[in-house]
Every structure is written in C-alpha cells, then in structure tokens.
Amino acid sequence: MIEPRTLKGFRDYLPAAMIPRERLIDTARRVYRSYGFSPIDTPALEYLEILTGKGSTETDKQLYKFEDHGGRQVGLRFDLTVPLARFAAQHIGELGTPFKRYQIATVWRGENTQRGRYREFMQCDFDTIGTLALTADIETTLVIHDLFRALGVEAFTIHVNNRLVLTGLLERWGLADKTTTILRALDKLEKIGREQVATEMVEAAGATVDQARAVLRLADIQGANDAILSQLDSLVAGSPKSQEGVSQLRDLTTAVIAAGLDPARVKIAPSIARGLDYYTGLVFETFLDQLPGIGSVCSGGRYDNLAGLYTKQLLPGIGASLGLDRLLAAFEELGVSDKVGASAEVFLPFFDATRLHCYLRIAAQLRAAGLGVEFYPEPRKIGDQLKYADRRGFRVALVVGGNEFAAGQAQLKNLANRTSEIVPLDDNLAIAVRKHLY
C-alpha cells in the first residue's frame, strides 16, 4: 500500500476550508470588477528565461524549474506579476492601454513554510498597465481598502512608501550601485531586526557601518502622516528623485482622504521597501491591526520597467495582491473563520421512502427560487440524517414526512438555535426558508 500523504508545504483543502476560501475569492472578484478590472489567465508554466532574474535572487532560488519532454527549460510561476508583464508585451496591441486586469490563480515557491505561508498558494491580483498617472496608484489604494471592508475586516492599516524616496537617498549616500541588495536587506527589517539588517547591508552590499545606519534611520521616522512627510521633506532636500517620491506620497494620502477614507487607514511607512527587485515607485503592505505579526495580507506596488524586458513599448504597471492563504490563516487564528462544510443552504432529509418524486419537486422548487438544497440520497432514520446535517454545518433542515405531506406542511428546523416552525408547502415556501437564513 502507498502511504497517502502530501508534500511539505502543500496541502489538501477539505470543504470546511474550501468554502470560506471560495467566498473570499468571490468577494475579491466582485470588488475588482466594481472598479472595471477584467479577468485574464496565464499558464502555470513559463519559459525559464521569462521568470528568472525578475523578482530577486531569493525567488530565483525558490523557483520550481525543470526540463520538459521537449527539452525546454521551464519553471512554475512564482507570482502573477511577471507573467502579466510577459502577457502585456505579447497582447497589448489588441487590448489597448490602460489595461486593467485581475487574476486569481495558484503560484509556487520552494521557500521555508511558516504560519500562513505555503509552497503552493493562491494570489488574487489586480493591476493597471500602461499609465504613469498617479490616479492609478490612488485607485490601487482604494481597491485594497474596499476589498477588506467587503471581507468584513474593519481593523486594518495600509502602509505605503515610495521606492523613489529610497533610491534617491541611496544615490546621495553613495550606494546607487548597491540599491538592490540594500533594499532587499531593508525589507527584512520586521523579520530579523535592525542589527541583522545592518550586518547584511555591510556584509552583502558592501555598505559602511555609517551608511547602514543612515538607511536604518528611515525606520525611526514616526508619527502622523503630516509629521512623517515634514521629516522626509528635510531629509530628501537636494535629491529630485526623492523629492518626487515624497510628493507622490503627499498627493496619495490627500486624495484617498478626499475619496472618503479614514485618515488613519493609510499610514506612510518610510522603511517599507518590498523585497522584489521590479518595484520602482509606490509600494503597499496591508496589516491586520489585531494580528500584525502574521505579516502583510495584501501587498504590491508600482513597477514601471518590468515589461521592458519583453518589449520596447513603455508599459508601466501598478497593482497589488491579496494573500488569500495568509488571510485565511489570520481569520482562523482570530477565531472569525467560517467553519462550514455545507455548500448549500438547506438540508432536505429523505424521510418517506414512498415520496421520492415529491422530495425532488420540493428541492427543484427551492433551487428555482435561488436557494441551494442538498437532498439526502437514502431514506435513513431522521435522527441520523439530522446529525449529518448538523456535522456539515447546515443552518436549516426542511423535514417532510407522511403526516406533513398529508397536511400540506413541513417542519422548518433551525439547526443553529434548535427551534422549529410549521410552514405550508406552497409557492411561498422559499420565503419562509429565507427568514431562517438571513
């Protein structure tokens, strides 16, 4: 016998995990479409040259890569942004710009597993391609905000920074040729702490101790957004690139407030760099206020040069990705996950073996009214069937036996609060059921 087991970092999804997962996906899809984003899909496998050298040396190491049957070097996508850049370069002629897309799909990274992080996971991305307008960056912030509100999350904060601030300062401090390595180290600040980040900047990037300290001073800038912007104004004076970054941060925070967001919802965080090399401007990380230690649950930023690796046409991009699995892990830890194993709302027991066709008509009537119904396949004891319904997480069971059929009635059992009600078996049955569901 072969032992049934899954690979480390991979997992099966039982209905109790899959149903809330699909609900999150449906919510994300609805929010993205409300802003005019259109769905696309790309292959799980790409030519290896499409993927390597685009994220970071770390993502290159984490790539699942191999030679296929045709002798081609291929890899499993590690995110959805790099394939999007290839996709845009290949199809933008027929799509036009700006092009707004969303994609909800699986990606793979051979990294160390940890809380809320797996080697196979799903990303829920949305991006705008083909415009440098700050309006697209502002809209990205608004989508993130509306997405979490739609998911029922109220306590969250969107942290924003701008790579232009960082790269401009690094140029001034004589670290322009070490920008990539410095920013990769800075991105690990929350994970490994100041001392180890400073050590990595010195040992891996070749920065001096004073240069490393200068970079880390960004993490000391605290306060409300206005106070942070004031400190940044002083720090970046004389660096046009950094000044442009600060100006964009100021315009973004002003605009989202004008759009109706709570000023406390968007927080400028000067130390955020994002670990992927392709980011060029604004970057985002979203944290749950009650569980910041689980990490960012929705991240992204502006990448203006990524598509330039595949085409001479200027195709700047901006977008973000909801970390579906990490968010679900957070919900479970916070005790707000919806552990339901039933995908239909109503359970219909098979009570009277002589009335199969009657049960089928009742189920069809409710489904035609927009309700999901699971009909038990065998006429077993009603107690056993109700135990099954309770275990699966049904809220409502519609019990109809011989006496009920004769009277033209049904017992509508609310399995959540253990109450029941007699309702008529007529055209208003769906209305009666809905009262117990919503």
TORKOL-4160 file (C-alpha; in steps of 0.2 Angstrom, whole numbers, padded with zeros to 4 digits, m for minus):
438
<pt num="1" X="0000" Y="0000" Z="0000"/>
<pt num="2" X="0006" Y="0018" Z="m0004"/>
<pt num="3" X="0005" Y="0029" Z="0011"/>
<pt num="4" X="m0007" Y="0043" Z="0007"/>
<pt num="5" X="0002" Y="0059" Z="0011"/>
<pt num="6" X="0006" Y="0077" Z="0004"/>
<pt num="7" X="0022" Y="0086" Z="0001"/>
<pt num="8" X="0029" Y="0098" Z="0014"/>
<pt num="9" X="0022" Y="0115" Z="0010"/>
<pt num="10" X="0007" Y="0108" Z="0001"/>
<pt num="11" X="m0010" Y="0104" Z="0007"/>
<pt num="12" X="m0027" Y="0097" Z="0004"/>
<pt num="13" X="m0042" Y="0108" Z="0006"/>
<pt num="14" X="m0057" Y="0100" Z="0014"/>
<pt num="15" X="m0074" Y="0108" Z="0012"/>
<pt num="16" X="m0073" Y="0117" Z="0029"/>
<pt num="17" X="m0058" Y="0126" Z="0022"/>
<pt num="18" X="m0063" Y="0127" Z="0004"/>
<pt num="19" X="m0080" Y="0135" Z="0006"/>
<pt num="20" X="m0073" Y="0151" Z="0016"/>
<pt num="21" X="m0059" Y="0151" Z="0003"/>
<pt num="22" X="m0071" Y="0152" Z="m0011"/>
<pt num="23" X="m0081" Y="0165" Z="m0003"/>
<pt num="24" X="m0066" Y="0176" Z="m0001"/>
<pt num="25" X="m0062" Y="0173" Z="m0019"/>
<pt num="26" X="m0079" Y="0178" Z="m0024"/>
<pt num="27" X="m0078" Y="0194" Z="m0014"/>
<pt num="28" X="m0062" Y="0199" Z="m0022"/>
<pt num="29" X="m0068" Y="0196" Z="m0039"/>
<pt num="30" X="m0084" Y="0207" Z="m0036"/>
<pt num="31" X="m0073" Y="0221" Z="m0029"/>
<pt num="32" X="m0061" Y="0220" Z="m0043"/>
<pt num="33" X="m0075" Y="0221" Z="m0056"/>
<pt num="34" X="m0083" Y="0235" Z="m0047"/>
<pt num="35" X="m0068" Y="0246" Z="m0052"/>
<pt num="36" X="m0068" Y="0240" Z="m0070"/>
<pt num="37" X="m0054" Y="0226" Z="m0069"/>
<pt num="38" X="m0056" Y="0212" Z="m0082"/>
<pt num="39" X="m0051" Y="0194" Z="m0079"/>
<pt num="40" X="m0037" Y="0185" Z="m0088"/>
<pt num="41" X="m0027" Y="0169" Z="m0085"/>
<pt num="42" X="m0009" Y="0164" Z="m0089"/>
<pt num="43" X="m0001" Y="0147" Z="m0090"/>
<pt num="44" X="0006" Y="0139" Z="m0074"/>
<pt num="45" X="0022" Y="0135" Z="m0084"/>
<pt num="46" X="0033" Y="0148" Z="m0092"/>
<pt num="47" X="0049" Y="0148" Z="m0101"/>
<pt num="48" X="0063" Y="0149" Z="m0088"/>
<pt num="49" X="0070" Y="0165" Z="m0095"/>
<pt num="50" X="0053" Y="0173" Z="m0093"/>
<pt num="51" X="0054" Y="0170" Z="m0074"/>
<pt num="52" X="0072" Y="0171" Z="m0069"/>
<pt num="53" X="0081" Y="0187" Z="m0064"/>
<pt num="54" X="0064" Y="0196" Z="m0062"/>
<pt num="55" X="0060" Y="0195" Z="m0043"/>
<pt num="56" X="0076" Y="0193" Z="m0033"/>
<pt num="57" X="0090" Y="0181" Z="m0031"/>
<pt num="58" X="0079" Y="0173" Z="m0017"/>
<pt num="59" X="0064" Y="0170" Z="m0029"/>
<pt num="60" X="0076" Y="0163" Z="m0042"/>
<pt num="61" X="0082" Y="0150" Z="m0029"/>
<pt num="62" X="0064" Y="0146" Z="m0024"/>
<pt num="63" X="0058" Y="0143" Z="m0042"/>
<pt num="64" X="0052" Y="0125" Z="m0046"/>
<pt num="65" X="0061" Y="0123" Z="m0063"/>
<pt num="66" X="0064" Y="0108" Z="m0074"/>
<pt num="67" X="0067" Y="0102" Z="m0092"/>
<pt num="68" X="0051" Y="0097" Z="m0100"/>
<pt num="69" X="0048" Y="0082" Z="m0113"/>
<pt num="70" X="0053" Y="0094" Z="m0127"/>
<pt num="71" X="0070" Y="0098" Z="m0119"/>
<pt num="72" X="0064" Y="0116" Z="m0115"/>
<pt num="73" X="0069" Y="0124" Z="m0098"/>
<pt num="74" X="0053" Y="0129" Z="m0089"/>
<pt num="75" X="0048" Y="0135" Z="m0072"/>
<pt num="76" X="0032" Y="0136" Z="m0062"/>
<pt num="77" X="0027" Y="0154" Z="m0060"/>
<pt num="78" X="0032" Y="0161" Z="m0043"/>
<pt num="79" X="0020" Y="0176" Z="m0044"/>
<pt num="80" X="0007" Y="0183" Z="m0056"/>
<pt num="81" X="0015" Y="0200" Z="m0060"/>
<pt num="82" X="0030" Y="0193" Z="m0070"/>
<pt num="83" X="0018" Y="0183" Z="m0081"/>
<pt num="84" X="0007" Y="0198" Z="m0083"/>
<pt num="85" X="0022" Y="0208" Z="m0089"/>
<pt num="86" X="0025" Y="0195" Z="m0102"/>
<pt num="87" X="0006" Y="0194" Z="m0106"/>
<pt num="88" X="0005" Y="0213" Z="m0109"/>
<pt num="89" X="0020" Y="0213" Z="m0120"/>
<pt num="90" X="0013" Y="0199" Z="m0130"/>
<pt num="91" X="m0006" Y="0205" Z="m0131"/>
<pt num="92" X="m0006" Y="0224" Z="m0128"/>
<pt num="93" X="m0009" Y="0228" Z="m0146"/>
<pt num="94" X="m0026" Y="0220" Z="m0146"/>
<pt num="95" X="m0030" Y="0225" Z="m0128"/>
<pt num="96" X="m0025" Y="0244" Z="m0128"/>
<pt num="97" X="m0020" Y="0255" Z="m0114"/>
<pt num="98" X="m0023" Y="0257" Z="m0100"/>
<pt num="99" X="m0027" Y="0239" Z="m0097"/>
<pt num="100" X="m0035" Y="0234" Z="m0080"/>
<pt num="101" X="m0034" Y="0216" Z="m0076"/>
<pt num="102" X="m0037" Y="0204" Z="m0062"/>
<pt num="103" X="m0031" Y="0186" Z="m0060"/>
<pt num="104" X="m0034" Y="0173" Z="m0046"/>
<pt num="105" X="m0023" Y="0158" Z="m0048"/>
<pt num="106" X="m0010" Y="0147" Z="m0039"/>
<pt num="107" X="0008" Y="0151" Z="m0038"/>
<pt num="108" X="0023" Y="0141" Z="m0032"/>
<pt num="109" X="0039" Y="0145" Z="m0022"/>
<pt num="110" X="0050" Y="0132" Z="m0014"/>
<pt num="111" X="0053" Y="0143" Z="0002"/>
<pt num="112" X="0053" Y="0138" Z="0021"/>
<pt num="113" X="0035" Y="0135" Z="0027"/>
<pt num="114" X="0028" Y="0145" Z="0041"/>
<pt num="115" X="0012" Y="0152" Z="0049"/>
<pt num="116" X="0001" Y="0156" Z="0034"/>
<pt num="117" X="0014" Y="0153" Z="0021"/>
<pt num="118" X="0015" Y="0138" Z="0010"/>
<pt num="119" X="0025" Y="0132" Z="m0006"/>
<pt num="120" X="0009" Y="0131" Z="m0016"/>
<pt num="121" X="m0003" Y="0146" Z="m0013"/>
<pt num="122" X="m0016" Y="0157" Z="m0022"/>
<pt num="123" X="m0014" Y="0175" Z="m0026"/>
<pt num="124" X="m0028" Y="0187" Z="m0030"/>
<pt num="125" X="m0020" Y="0200" Z="m0041"/>
<pt num="126" X="m0027" Y="0216" Z="m0049"/>
<pt num="127" X="m0016" Y="0228" Z="m0059"/>
<pt num="128" X="m0017" Y="0243" Z="m0071"/>
<pt num="129" X="m0005" Y="0243" Z="m0086"/>
<pt num="130" X="0000" Y="0257" Z="m0097"/>
<pt num="131" X="m0001" Y="0273" Z="m0087"/>
<pt num="132" X="0011" Y="0283" Z="m0076"/>
<pt num="133" X="m0004" Y="0293" Z="m0069"/>
<pt num="134" X="m0004" Y="0294" Z="m0050"/>
<pt num="135" X="m0023" Y="0291" Z="m0051"/>
<pt num="136" X="m0019" Y="0273" Z="m0054"/>
<pt num="137" X="m0009" Y="0272" Z="m0038"/>
<pt num="138" X="m0023" Y="0281" Z="m0029"/>
<pt num="139" X="m0036" Y="0269" Z="m0036"/>
<pt num="140" X="m0025" Y="0254" Z="m0030"/>
<pt num="141" X="m0026" Y="0260" Z="m0013"/>
<pt num="142" X="m0045" Y="0262" Z="m0014"/>
<pt num="143" X="m0047" Y="0245" Z="m0020"/>
<pt num="144" X="m0037" Y="0237" Z="m0006"/>
<pt num="145" X="m0047" Y="0247" Z="0006"/>
<pt num="146" X="m0064" Y="0242" Z="m0002"/>
<pt num="147" X="m0058" Y="0224" Z="m0003"/>
<pt num="148" X="m0055" Y="0222" Z="0016"/>
<pt num="149" X="m0071" Y="0231" Z="0020"/>
<pt num="150" X="m0081" Y="0219" Z="0009"/>
<pt num="151" X="m0072" Y="0205" Z="0018"/>
<pt num="152" X="m0079" Y="0211" Z="0034"/>
<pt num="153" X="m0062" Y="0217" Z="0041"/>
<pt num="154" X="m0063" Y="0234" Z="0049"/>
<pt num="155" X="m0046" Y="0234" Z="0059"/>
<pt num="156" X="m0033" Y="0235" Z="0046"/>
<pt num="157" X="m0020" Y="0248" Z="0040"/>
<pt num="158" X="m0012" Y="0251" Z="0023"/>
<pt num="159" X="0006" Y="0255" Z="0024"/>
<pt num="160" X="0013" Y="0265" Z="0010"/>
<pt num="161" X="0030" Y="0271" Z="0004"/>
<pt num="162" X="0039" Y="0276" Z="m0012"/>
<pt num="163" X="0054" Y="0267" Z="m0019"/>
<pt num="164" X="0059" Y="0284" Z="m0026"/>
<pt num="165" X="0062" Y="0291" Z="m0009"/>
<pt num="166" X="0074" Y="0276" Z="m0005"/>
<pt num="167" X="0083" Y="0276" Z="m0021"/>
<pt num="168" X="0086" Y="0294" Z="m0022"/>
<pt num="169" X="0093" Y="0294" Z="m0004"/>
<pt num="170" X="0104" Y="0279" Z="m0008"/>
<pt num="171" X="0111" Y="0289" Z="m0023"/>
<pt num="172" X="0115" Y="0303" Z="m0012"/>
<pt num="173" X="0124" Y="0292" Z="0001"/>
<pt num="174" X="0135" Y="0284" Z="m0012"/>
<pt num="175" X="0125" Y="0267" Z="m0013"/>
<pt num="176" X="0117" Y="0269" Z="m0030"/>
<pt num="177" X="0126" Y="0253" Z="m0037"/>
<pt num="178" X="0121" Y="0243" Z="m0021"/>
<pt num="179" X="0102" Y="0248" Z="m0021"/>
<pt num="180" X="0095" Y="0231" Z="m0025"/>
<pt num="181" X="0105" Y="0222" Z="m0011"/>
<pt num="182" X="0102" Y="0237" Z="0001"/>
<pt num="183" X="0083" Y="0237" Z="m0002"/>
<pt num="184" X="0082" Y="0218" Z="0000"/>
<pt num="185" X="0090" Y="0219" Z="0017"/>
<pt num="186" X="0079" Y="0234" Z="0022"/>
<pt num="187" X="0063" Y="0223" Z="0018"/>
<pt num="188" X="0068" Y="0211" Z="0031"/>
<pt num="189" X="0068" Y="0224" Z="0045"/>
<pt num="190" X="0052" Y="0217" Z="0053"/>
<pt num="191" X="0058" Y="0199" Z="0052"/>
<pt num="192" X="0076" Y="0199" Z="0058"/>
<pt num="193" X="0078" Y="0216" Z="0067"/>
<pt num="194" X="0089" Y="0231" Z="0065"/>
<pt num="195" X="0106" Y="0223" Z="0069"/>
<pt num="196" X="0105" Y="0209" Z="0057"/>
<pt num="197" X="0099" Y="0220" Z="0043"/>
<pt num="198" X="0113" Y="0232" Z="0047"/>
<pt num="199" X="0125" Y="0217" Z="0046"/>
<pt num="200" X="0118" Y="0211" Z="0030"/>
<pt num="201" X="0120" Y="0229" Z="0022"/>
<pt num="202" X="0138" Y="0229" Z="0027"/>
<pt num="203" X="0142" Y="0211" Z="0023"/>
<pt num="204" X="0131" Y="0208" Z="0007"/>
<pt num="205" X="0130" Y="0225" Z="0000"/>
<pt num="206" X="0147" Y="0232" Z="0005"/>
<pt num="207" X="0140" Y="0247" Z="0014"/>
<pt num="208" X="0150" Y="0255" Z="0028"/>
<pt num="209" X="0143" Y="0255" Z="0045"/>
<pt num="210" X="0138" Y="0273" Z="0044"/>
<pt num="211" X="0129" Y="0271" Z="0028"/>
<pt num="212" X="0119" Y="0256" Z="0035"/>
<pt num="213" X="0115" Y="0267" Z="0050"/>
<pt num="214" X="0109" Y="0281" Z="0038"/>
<pt num="215" X="0097" Y="0269" Z="0029"/>
<pt num="216" X="0090" Y="0262" Z="0045"/>
<pt num="217" X="0086" Y="0280" Z="0052"/>
<pt num="218" X="0072" Y="0279" Z="0040"/>
<pt num="219" X="0064" Y="0266" Z="0052"/>
<pt num="220" X="0065" Y="0279" Z="0066"/>
<pt num="221" X="0053" Y="0292" Z="0057"/>
<pt num="222" X="0037" Y="0290" Z="0066"/>
<pt num="223" X="0021" Y="0300" Z="0069"/>
<pt num="224" X="0006" Y="0305" Z="0059"/>
<pt num="225" X="0007" Y="0306" Z="0040"/>
<pt num="226" X="0009" Y="0325" Z="0040"/>
<pt num="227" X="0024" Y="0324" Z="0053"/>
<pt num="228" X="0032" Y="0310" Z="0043"/>
<pt num="229" X="0031" Y="0320" Z="0027"/>
<pt num="230" X="0038" Y="0335" Z="0036"/>
<pt num="231" X="0053" Y="0325" Z="0042"/>
<pt num="232" X="0055" Y="0317" Z="0024"/>
<pt num="233" X="0055" Y="0334" Z="0016"/>
<pt num="234" X="0070" Y="0339" Z="0027"/>
<pt num="235" X="0079" Y="0323" Z="0024"/>
<pt num="236" X="0077" Y="0322" Z="0005"/>
<pt num="237" X="0081" Y="0341" Z="0001"/>
<pt num="238" X="0093" Y="0342" Z="m0014"/>
<pt num="239" X="0088" Y="0325" Z="m0021"/>
<pt num="240" X="0075" Y="0327" Z="m0035"/>
<pt num="241" X="0071" Y="0309" Z="m0036"/>
<pt num="242" X="0067" Y="0308" Z="m0018"/>
<pt num="243" X="0058" Y="0324" Z="m0018"/>
<pt num="244" X="0046" Y="0317" Z="m0031"/>
<pt num="245" X="0043" Y="0301" Z="m0021"/>
<pt num="246" X="0038" Y="0312" Z="m0006"/>
<pt num="247" X="0027" Y="0322" Z="m0017"/>
<pt num="248" X="0018" Y="0307" Z="m0023"/>
<pt num="249" X="0016" Y="0301" Z="m0005"/>
<pt num="250" X="0008" Y="0318" Z="0000"/>
<pt num="251" X="m0004" Y="0318" Z="m0015"/>
<pt num="252" X="m0009" Y="0300" Z="m0012"/>
<pt num="253" X="m0013" Y="0302" Z="0006"/>
<pt num="254" X="m0023" Y="0318" Z="0002"/>
<pt num="255" X="m0033" Y="0310" Z="m0012"/>
<pt num="256" X="m0038" Y="0295" Z="m0003"/>
<pt num="257" X="m0045" Y="0306" Z="0012"/>
<pt num="258" X="m0054" Y="0316" Z="m0002"/>
<pt num="259" X="m0062" Y="0300" Z="m0008"/>
<pt num="260" X="m0069" Y="0296" Z="0010"/>
<pt num="261" X="m0056" Y="0285" Z="0018"/>
<pt num="262" X="m0052" Y="0287" Z="0037"/>
<pt num="263" X="m0035" Y="0296" Z="0038"/>
<pt num="264" X="m0029" Y="0283" Z="0050"/>
<pt num="265" X="m0032" Y="0269" Z="0037"/>
<pt num="266" X="m0017" Y="0274" Z="0026"/>
<pt num="267" X="0000" Y="0275" Z="0035"/>
<pt num="268" X="0016" Y="0281" Z="0027"/>
<pt num="269" X="0030" Y="0269" Z="0032"/>
<pt num="270" X="0047" Y="0275" Z="0026"/>
<pt num="271" X="0056" Y="0259" Z="0030"/>
<pt num="272" X="0045" Y="0248" Z="0018"/>
<pt num="273" X="0054" Y="0243" Z="0003"/>
<pt num="274" X="0046" Y="0227" Z="m0003"/>
<pt num="275" X="0058" Y="0213" Z="m0007"/>
<pt num="276" X="0055" Y="0211" Z="m0026"/>
<pt num="277" X="0068" Y="0220" Z="m0037"/>
<pt num="278" X="0055" Y="0226" Z="m0050"/>
<pt num="279" X="0046" Y="0239" Z="m0039"/>
<pt num="280" X="0050" Y="0257" Z="m0044"/>
<pt num="281" X="0038" Y="0269" Z="m0036"/>
<pt num="282" X="0024" Y="0267" Z="m0023"/>
<pt num="283" X="0023" Y="0251" Z="m0013"/>
<pt num="284" X="0010" Y="0244" Z="m0002"/>
<pt num="285" X="0008" Y="0232" Z="0013"/>
<pt num="286" X="m0008" Y="0229" Z="0022"/>
<pt num="287" X="m0008" Y="0223" Z="0040"/>
<pt num="288" X="m0022" Y="0217" Z="0052"/>
<pt num="289" X="m0022" Y="0228" Z="0067"/>
<pt num="290" X="m0026" Y="0213" Z="0079"/>
<pt num="291" X="m0013" Y="0202" Z="0071"/>
<pt num="292" X="0002" Y="0212" Z="0064"/>
<pt num="293" X="0014" Y="0198" Z="0067"/>
<pt num="294" X="0006" Y="0187" Z="0053"/>
<pt num="295" X="0014" Y="0199" Z="0041"/>
<pt num="296" X="0006" Y="0209" Z="0026"/>
<pt num="297" X="m0010" Y="0201" Z="0019"/>
<pt num="298" X="m0011" Y="0212" Z="0004"/>
<pt num="299" X="0005" Y="0219" Z="m0004"/>
<pt num="300" X="0010" Y="0227" Z="m0021"/>
<pt num="301" X="0017" Y="0242" Z="m0029"/>
<pt num="302" X="0022" Y="0251" Z="m0045"/>
<pt num="303" X="0034" Y="0243" Z="m0057"/>
<pt num="304" X="0037" Y="0254" Z="m0072"/>
<pt num="305" X="0051" Y="0244" Z="m0081"/>
<pt num="306" X="0046" Y="0226" Z="m0079"/>
<pt num="307" X="0038" Y="0224" Z="m0096"/>
<pt num="308" X="0053" Y="0232" Z="m0104"/>
<pt num="309" X="0062" Y="0216" Z="m0103"/>
<pt num="310" X="0050" Y="0209" Z="m0116"/>
<pt num="311" X="0045" Y="0224" Z="m0127"/>
<pt num="312" X="0052" Y="0241" Z="m0132"/>
<pt num="313" X="0035" Y="0248" Z="m0129"/>
<pt num="314" X="0033" Y="0258" Z="m0112"/>
<pt num="315" X="0021" Y="0248" Z="m0102"/>
<pt num="316" X="0022" Y="0254" Z="m0084"/>
<pt num="317" X="0011" Y="0245" Z="m0071"/>
<pt num="318" X="0004" Y="0246" Z="m0054"/>
<pt num="319" X="m0006" Y="0233" Z="m0043"/>
<pt num="320" X="m0007" Y="0223" Z="m0028"/>
<pt num="321" X="m0011" Y="0205" Z="m0022"/>
<pt num="322" X="m0022" Y="0198" Z="m0009"/>
<pt num="323" X="m0013" Y="0185" Z="0001"/>
<pt num="324" X="m0028" Y="0173" Z="0002"/>
<pt num="325" X="m0020" Y="0159" Z="0012"/>
<pt num="326" X="m0012" Y="0170" Z="0024"/>
<pt num="327" X="m0028" Y="0180" Z="0027"/>
<pt num="328" X="m0037" Y="0164" Z="0030"/>
<pt num="329" X="m0024" Y="0158" Z="0042"/>
<pt num="330" X="m0026" Y="0175" Z="0051"/>
<pt num="331" X="m0045" Y="0173" Z="0052"/>
<pt num="332" X="m0043" Y="0156" Z="0059"/>
<pt num="333" X="m0031" Y="0162" Z="0072"/>
<pt num="334" X="m0043" Y="0177" Z="0077"/>
<pt num="335" X="m0057" Y="0165" Z="0078"/>
<pt num="336" X="m0068" Y="0173" Z="0064"/>
<pt num="337" X="m0066" Y="0160" Z="0051"/>
<pt num="338" X="m0082" Y="0152" Z="0045"/>
<pt num="339" X="m0081" Y="0133" Z="0048"/>
<pt num="340" X="m0095" Y="0127" Z="0037"/>
<pt num="341" X="m0094" Y="0111" Z="0027"/>
<pt num="342" X="m0110" Y="0113" Z="0018"/>
<pt num="343" X="m0111" Y="0122" Z="0001"/>
<pt num="344" X="m0130" Y="0123" Z="0000"/>
<pt num="345" X="m0141" Y="0132" Z="0012"/>
<pt num="346" X="m0155" Y="0120" Z="0015"/>
<pt num="347" X="m0154" Y="0101" Z="0020"/>
<pt num="348" X="m0169" Y="0091" Z="0014"/>
<pt num="349" X="m0169" Y="0074" Z="0023"/>
<pt num="350" X="m0176" Y="0058" Z="0014"/>
<pt num="351" X="m0189" Y="0054" Z="0027"/>
<pt num="352" X="m0203" Y="0044" Z="0017"/>
<pt num="353" X="m0196" Y="0031" Z="0005"/>
<pt num="354" X="m0213" Y="0031" Z="m0005"/>
<pt num="355" X="m0211" Y="0050" Z="m0009"/>
<pt num="356" X="m0195" Y="0052" Z="m0019"/>
<pt num="357" X="m0203" Y="0062" Z="m0033"/>
<pt num="358" X="m0211" Y="0073" Z="m0020"/>
<pt num="359" X="m0195" Y="0077" Z="m0012"/>
<pt num="360" X="m0187" Y="0080" Z="m0029"/>
<pt num="361" X="m0200" Y="0093" Z="m0033"/>
<pt num="362" X="m0198" Y="0102" Z="m0017"/>
<pt num="363" X="m0179" Y="0103" Z="m0020"/>
<pt num="364" X="m0182" Y="0109" Z="m0038"/>
<pt num="365" X="m0194" Y="0122" Z="m0031"/>
<pt num="366" X="m0182" Y="0129" Z="m0019"/>
<pt num="367" X="m0167" Y="0129" Z="m0031"/>
<pt num="368" X="m0178" Y="0138" Z="m0044"/>
<pt num="369" X="m0180" Y="0152" Z="m0031"/>
<pt num="370" X="m0161" Y="0153" Z="m0029"/>
<pt num="371" X="m0158" Y="0143" Z="m0014"/>
<pt num="372" X="m0146" Y="0129" Z="m0013"/>
<pt num="373" X="m0153" Y="0112" Z="m0007"/>
<pt num="374" X="m0144" Y="0096" Z="m0003"/>
<pt num="375" X="m0156" Y="0081" Z="m0003"/>
<pt num="376" X="m0150" Y="0066" Z="0007"/>
<pt num="377" X="m0149" Y="0050" Z="m0005"/>
<pt num="378" X="m0156" Y="0037" Z="0006"/>
<pt num="379" X="m0171" Y="0035" Z="0017"/>
<pt num="380" X="m0162" Y="0033" Z="0034"/>
<pt num="381" X="m0168" Y="0037" Z="0051"/>
<pt num="382" X="m0172" Y="0055" Z="0053"/>
<pt num="383" X="m0160" Y="0057" Z="0068"/>
<pt num="384" X="m0145" Y="0050" Z="0058"/>
<pt num="385" X="m0149" Y="0062" Z="0044"/>
<pt num="386" X="m0151" Y="0077" Z="0055"/>
<pt num="387" X="m0134" Y="0073" Z="0064"/>
<pt num="388" X="m0126" Y="0073" Z="0047"/>
<pt num="389" X="m0134" Y="0090" Z="0043"/>
<pt num="390" X="m0128" Y="0097" Z="0059"/>
<pt num="391" X="m0110" Y="0090" Z="0057"/>
<pt num="392" X="m0109" Y="0098" Z="0039"/>
<pt num="393" X="m0114" Y="0115" Z="0046"/>
<pt num="394" X="m0132" Y="0117" Z="0039"/>
<pt num="395" X="m0142" Y="0130" Z="0047"/>
<pt num="396" X="m0159" Y="0124" Z="0041"/>
<pt num="397" X="m0167" Y="0107" Z="0038"/>
<pt num="398" X="m0184" Y="0105" Z="0030"/>
<pt num="399" X="m0192" Y="0089" Z="0037"/>
<pt num="400" X="m0207" Y="0082" Z="0027"/>
<pt num="401" X="m0214" Y="0065" Z="0032"/>
<pt num="402" X="m0230" Y="0056" Z="0028"/>
<pt num="403" X="m0241" Y="0066" Z="0040"/>
<pt num="404" X="m0233" Y="0083" Z="0034"/>
<pt num="405" X="m0237" Y="0078" Z="0016"/>
<pt num="406" X="m0255" Y="0074" Z="0020"/>
<pt num="407" X="m0257" Y="0091" Z="0029"/>
<pt num="408" X="m0248" Y="0101" Z="0015"/>
<pt num="409" X="m0235" Y="0107" Z="0028"/>
<pt num="410" X="m0216" Y="0105" Z="0033"/>
<pt num="411" X="m0206" Y="0106" Z="0048"/>
<pt num="412" X="m0193" Y="0120" Z="0046"/>
<pt num="413" X="m0179" Y="0116" Z="0058"/>
<pt num="414" X="m0166" Y="0130" Z="0063"/>
<pt num="415" X="m0151" Y="0119" Z="0067"/>
<pt num="416" X="m0142" Y="0134" Z="0074"/>
<pt num="417" X="m0154" Y="0138" Z="0088"/>
<pt num="418" X="m0163" Y="0121" Z="0089"/>
<pt num="419" X="m0180" Y="0129" Z="0085"/>
<pt num="420" X="m0193" Y="0123" Z="0073"/>
<pt num="421" X="m0208" Y="0131" Z="0064"/>
<pt num="422" X="m0223" Y="0123" Z="0054"/>
<pt num="423" X="m0223" Y="0131" Z="0036"/>
<pt num="424" X="m0235" Y="0127" Z="0022"/>
<pt num="425" X="m0229" Y="0118" Z="0007"/>
<pt num="426" X="m0235" Y="0131" Z="m0006"/>
<pt num="427" X="m0227" Y="0144" Z="m0018"/>
<pt num="428" X="m0221" Y="0154" Z="m0003"/>
<pt num="429" X="m0210" Y="0140" Z="0004"/>
<pt num="430" X="m0194" Y="0149" Z="m0001"/>
<pt num="431" X="m0199" Y="0165" Z="0008"/>
<pt num="432" X="m0202" Y="0155" Z="0024"/>
<pt num="433" X="m0185" Y="0147" Z="0022"/>
<pt num="434" X="m0176" Y="0163" Z="0019"/>
<pt num="435" X="m0182" Y="0170" Z="0035"/>
<pt num="436" X="m0172" Y="0157" Z="0045"/>
<pt num="437" X="m0156" Y="0160" Z="0034"/>
<pt num="438" X="m0155" Y="0179" Z="0033"/>
